Amino acid sequence: MGLRGDIKDFNISEIIQLIGQQSKAGILTARKSNKEVRIFFVNGNVVRVEPDRSERKMLMGEMLITSGKLTREQLDSALEEQKGTVQYIGEILLRRKLVSKEDIQKVVQTQIYETIYELFQWKEGTFEFETREKSEYLKILPSLSPEQLLLNVSWMVDEWQEIEKTIPTMNVVFEKIPRKRSILLNEDQEEEEEEDRGLTYNQKIVYDLVDGKRTVQEVIEKSLMGRFDTCDILSELLRHGYIRKVRIEKTPIFQRIEFRSSKFLFHVLSVVLILLVACFGYRYAKWLVTFGTRNASDISRLEGAQMKNVALPTLYERYLSYKLVNHHYPLSLQALSASGFIGQREADVLSPKLMKAYEEIWKKNSPF
């Protein structure tokens, strides 16, 4: 079964449904501009995804490091072992007993839902499905049926509009609302009451991460549940009075810029190149204006020495012409003007300070 085509003609949900109905094993690759996402199927079920490499926060190793489950040194060592092999990084981490099977499954499931959710937003791009008859399925990976997966993602798309009303930005900071305690309870009973507050396991994880300091984005990264599930839980906790909004952190400008594509990087480099050309162009123009003499700095430092039109570049030509005709250099601009080498219009354009500076330079020594 070979599939390829344009997302404008067949959207991602239709393609995933078709692969599921045929119970195929293989890899579905979706591409848009310079982005590439891969979805792995076994018996028609989705078992894992490979997000685009530019989405570093969505990579398994990065997610485990951010959540505190793994260190950078441990990840680098595992990646070194992976080089030159076809081993799955999660399998290496599990074999080394660096993380638990539950952590791997939670990350993979989050990657799947977040990646498919993003693909639902794509309006253009291409897809290609490559079948693999003998695909080994790692038991550490979850197996999600296309029907349930697409149903949940569709629900996520619809619910996100409501979540955004309470969490408009990932920079929101929440804090716990202190609960009133009964003075009749002892410490053990208070702890038991605190645990038995009607929170589910996932809600408890998110609730414990709320500390009045972490932003929503930091809670997402620590929880390993992904953006939607974490924000959905935070919205529920807020609605039921468990937490409250404290502030919205301001993001530094350098963190707002996300290099999501080489196309964006190309635009940035283009702007930098233009600025460099403009800078060197200005320096070269100034060199021409000052005749490239060692006294150029004397002129460039003069305040108010501004000019209009092209008076100084033509002045350089008139200076050389005067030498050819009179066999010596002019000692002043008045000499050039009196000899007819510059007109009144050009003389009017030049500021008095600049004219005086040139005359002083010419009196000291010939610049050529």
C-alpha positions in Angstrom: 0.0 0.0 0.0 1.7 3.2 -1.2 0.1 6.5 -0.4 1.3 10.0 -1.3 -0.5 13.2 -2.1 -1.4 16.7 -1.1 -2.9 17.7 2.3 -5.2 20.1 0.4 -6.9 17.1 -1.2 -6.7 14.7 1.7 -6.4 16.0 5.3 -4.4 14.1 7.9 -7.5 12.6 9.7 -8.7 11.0 6.5 -5.2 9.5 5.8 -4.9 8.1 9.4 -8.4 6.6 9.2 -7.5 4.9 5.9 -4.3 3.4 7.3 -6.2 2.2 10.3 -9.0 0.6 8.3 -6.3 -1.3 6.3 -4.5 -2.4 9.5 -1.2 -1.4 7.9 2.3 -1.1 9.4 4.6 1.6 8.3 5.5 5.3 8.5 3.4 8.2 7.5 5.5 11.3 6.7 4.0 14.7 6.5 5.9 17.7 5.2 5.2 21.4 5.0 7.9 23.9 3.9 10.9 22.6 5.8 9.0 20.8 8.5 8.8 17.0 8.6 6.7 14.9 11.0 6.7 11.1 11.0 3.9 8.9 12.5 4.6 5.1 13.1 1.8 2.6 12.6 1.6 -1.1 13.7 -1.5 -3.1 12.7 -3.2 0.2 11.9 -2.6 1.7 15.3 -0.4 4.7 16.1 2.5 3.7 18.4 4.8 6.7 18.3 5.7 9.9 16.4 8.8 11.8 15.5 8.1 15.5 15.8 10.0 18.0 13.6 13.6 18.4 14.9 13.0 22.2 15.2 10.4 21.4 17.9 13.1 20.7 20.5 10.8 20.8 23.5 8.8 18.0 22.0 11.7 15.6 21.7 11.7 12.8 24.2 15.1 13.5 25.7 14.3 17.2 26.1 10.9 16.5 27.7 12.5 14.1 30.2 15.2 16.6 31.1 12.8 19.5 31.6 10.6 17.3 33.8 13.6 16.4 36.0 13.4 12.7 35.1 16.8 12.8 33.3 20.0 14.8 33.2 21.7 16.2 30.2 24.8 14.0 30.7 22.6 10.9 30.9 20.8 11.8 27.6 24.1 12.6 25.8 25.5 9.2 26.8 22.3 7.4 25.6 22.4 9.3 22.3 26.0 8.3 21.8 25.1 4.7 22.2 22.3 5.1 19.7 24.6 6.4 17.0 25.0 4.0 14.1 22.2 1.8 15.3 18.4 1.6 14.8 17.7 1.4 18.5 14.9 3.5 19.9 16.1 6.1 22.4 13.4 5.2 24.9 14.5 1.5 24.8 18.1 2.6 25.7 17.0 4.8 28.5 14.8 2.0 29.9 17.5 -0.6 29.6 19.9 1.7 31.5 17.2 2.1 34.2 17.4 5.9 33.8 13.6 6.3 33.5 10.5 4.1 34.1 8.3 2.4 31.5 5.5 4.7 32.7 7.6 7.8 32.0 8.4 6.6 28.5 4.7 5.8 27.7 3.6 9.2 29.1 6.1 11.1 26.9 5.2 9.1 23.8 1.5 9.5 24.3 1.9 13.3 24.9 4.1 13.4 21.7 1.4 11.6 19.7 -1.5 13.8 20.8 0.4 17.1 20.6 1.8 16.2 17.1 -1.5 15.1 15.6 -3.1 18.1 17.1 -0.6 20.4 15.3 -1.1 18.4 12.1 -4.8 19.2 12.3 -3.9 22.9 11.9 -2.0 22.3 8.6 -3.8 23.7 5.6 -1.2 22.7 3.1 1.7 20.3 2.7 2.3 16.8 1.4 2.2 13.3 2.8 3.7 9.9 2.0 3.0 6.5 3.6 5.7 3.8 3.4 4.6 0.3 4.3 6.8 -2.0 6.4 5.7 -5.6 6.4 7.9 -6.6 9.3 7.7 -3.9 11.8 8.8 -4.7 15.3 6.6 -3.3 18.0 8.2 -2.4 21.3 6.1 -3.3 24.2 7.1 -0.2 26.0 5.2 1.9 23.5 1.4 2.7 23.7 -0.9 1.6 20.9 -3.6 4.0 20.0 -6.4 3.2 17.7 -7.0 5.8 14.9 -10.7 6.1 15.8 -10.1 7.0 19.5 -7.0 9.1 18.7 -8.9 11.2 16.1 -11.9 11.5 18.3 -9.8 12.8 21.2 -7.9 15.2 19.0 -11.1 16.6 17.5 -12.4 17.2 21.0 -9.1 18.9 21.9 -9.5 21.3 18.9 -13.1 22.2 20.0 -12.2 22.6 23.7 -9.2 24.7 23.2 -11.3 27.8 22.5 -12.8 27.5 25.9 -9.5 26.9 27.6 -8.0 30.0 26.0 -10.6 32.1 27.8 -9.1 31.3 31.2 -5.5 30.7 30.0 -4.8 33.3 27.2 -1.1 32.9 27.4 1.4 30.3 28.5 3.1 33.0 30.7 0.3 33.0 33.3 1.3 32.1 36.9 -1.1 30.4 39.2 -1.0 29.8 43.0 -2.9 27.5 45.3 -5.8 28.9 47.2 -5.3 28.0 50.9 -8.0 25.6 52.2 -9.8 26.3 55.5 -8.9 23.7 58.0 -11.0 22.5 60.9 -9.5 23.2 64.3 -10.9 19.8 65.5 -8.6 17.9 63.2 -5.1 16.7 64.2 -2.1 16.8 61.9 -2.6 13.3 60.5 -6.3 14.0 59.8 -5.4 17.3 58.1 -2.9 15.5 55.8 -5.5 12.8 55.0 -8.1 15.5 54.2 -5.6 17.3 51.9 -5.0 14.1 50.0 -8.7 13.3 49.7 -9.9 16.4 47.9 -11.5 14.7 45.0 -8.6 15.2 42.6 -7.7 12.6 40.1 -4.2 11.3 39.7 -3.3 13.7 36.8 -5.0 16.6 38.5 -3.0 16.0 41.6 0.3 16.1 39.6 -0.6 19.4 38.0 -1.9 20.8 41.3 1.3 20.0 43.1 3.3 21.8 40.4 1.4 25.0 40.9 3.5 27.1 43.3 2.9 30.8 42.5 6.3 30.9 40.7 6.0 28.6 37.7 4.4 29.8 34.5 1.8 27.6 32.7 4.6 26.6 30.2 6.8 25.5 33.0 4.0 23.4 34.6 3.4 21.8 31.1 7.1 20.9 30.8 7.3 19.5 34.3 4.0 17.4 34.1 4.9 15.6 30.9 1.2 15.7 29.9 1.4 18.1 27.0 -0.1 21.5 26.5 -3.7 20.6 26.1 -4.1 18.2 29.0 -2.2 20.4 31.4 -4.1 23.5 30.5 -7.4 21.6 30.6 -6.6 20.5 34.2 -5.5 24.0 35.2 -8.7 25.4 33.8 -10.7 22.9 35.9 -8.7 23.7 39.0 -9.3 27.4 38.5 -13.0 26.9 37.9 -13.5 24.9 41.1 -11.5 27.3 43.3 -8.3 25.2 43.9 -6.0 27.8 42.3 -6.1 31.5 41.3 -4.3 33.6 38.8 -1.4 35.7 40.2 0.2 37.5 37.3 1.4 37.2 33.7 5.2 37.0 33.4 6.8 39.1 30.7 8.8 37.1 28.2 12.3 38.5 27.3 12.4 39.5 23.6 15.1 37.0 22.8 12.8 34.2 24.1 9.9 35.3 22.0 11.8 34.7 18.7 11.4 31.1 17.8 13.6 29.7 15.0 10.9 27.4 13.8 12.2 27.2 10.2 15.2 27.8 8.1 13.0 30.2 6.1 12.7 32.4 9.1 16.5 32.1 9.7 17.0 33.0 6.0 15.1 36.3 6.5 17.1 37.1 9.6 20.4 36.5 7.8 19.2 38.6 4.8 18.5 41.5 7.1 21.9 41.1 8.8 23.6 41.1 5.4 21.8 44.2 4.3 22.8 46.0 7.4 26.5 44.9 6.9 26.4 46.1 3.3 24.9 49.4 4.4 27.5 49.8 7.1 30.5 49.1 4.9 28.9 51.2 2.1 28.6 54.1 4.5 32.3 53.7 5.6 33.4 53.5 1.9 31.3 56.5 1.0 32.8 58.5 3.9 36.3 57.4 2.7 35.6 58.8 -0.8 34.1 62.0 0.7 37.3 62.6 2.8 39.6 61.5 -0.1 40.9 58.6 1.9 43.5 60.8 3.6 45.1 60.2 7.0 43.3 63.4 8.0 39.9 61.9 7.3 39.1 61.7 11.0 39.4 65.4 11.3 36.5 65.9 8.9 34.3 63.0 10.1 34.4 64.4 13.7 33.1 67.8 12.7 29.6 68.3 14.0 27.1 69.8 11.6 29.3 68.9 8.6 26.3 67.7 6.6 26.0 67.9 2.9 23.3 67.5 0.3 23.3 66.1 -3.3 26.6 64.8 -4.6 28.8 67.8 -3.9 31.8 66.1 -2.2 32.2 63.2 -4.7 32.3 65.7 -7.5 34.6 67.8 -5.5 37.1 65.0 -5.6 37.0 65.0 -9.4 37.4 68.8 -9.6 40.4 68.6 -7.3 42.2 66.2 -9.7 41.1 68.2 -12.7 42.6 71.3 -11.2 46.0 69.5 -10.7 46.0 68.3 -14.4 45.4 71.8 -15.7 47.5 73.9 -13.3 50.2 71.4 -12.4 49.7 71.9 -8.7 47.1 71.3 -6.1 44.6 73.9 -5.1 45.2 75.5 -1.7 41.5 76.4 -1.0 38.0 75.8 -2.2 38.0 79.4 -3.2 40.8 78.6 -5.7 38.7 75.8 -7.2 35.7 78.1 -7.4 37.6 81.0 -8.9 39.1 78.7 -11.6 35.6 77.5 -12.4 36.1 74.0 -11.3 33.1 74.1 -8.9 29.9 76.0 -9.4 28.1 78.3 -7.0 25.4 75.6 -6.4 28.1 73.1 -5.1 29.7 75.8 -3.0 26.4 76.7 -1.4 25.7 73.0 -0.6 29.0 72.6 1.4 28.8 73.8 5.0 31.3 76.5 6.1 32.8 74.2 8.7 33.5 71.5 6.2 35.0 73.9 3.7 37.3 75.3 6.4 38.3 71.8 7.4 39.4 71.0 3.8 41.3 74.2 3.5 43.2 73.4 6.7 44.1 69.9 5.5 45.3 71.2 2.1 47.5 73.9 3.8 49.1 71.3 6.0 50.0 68.8 3.3 48.8 67.6 0.0 46.4 64.7 0.6 47.4 63.0 -2.7 
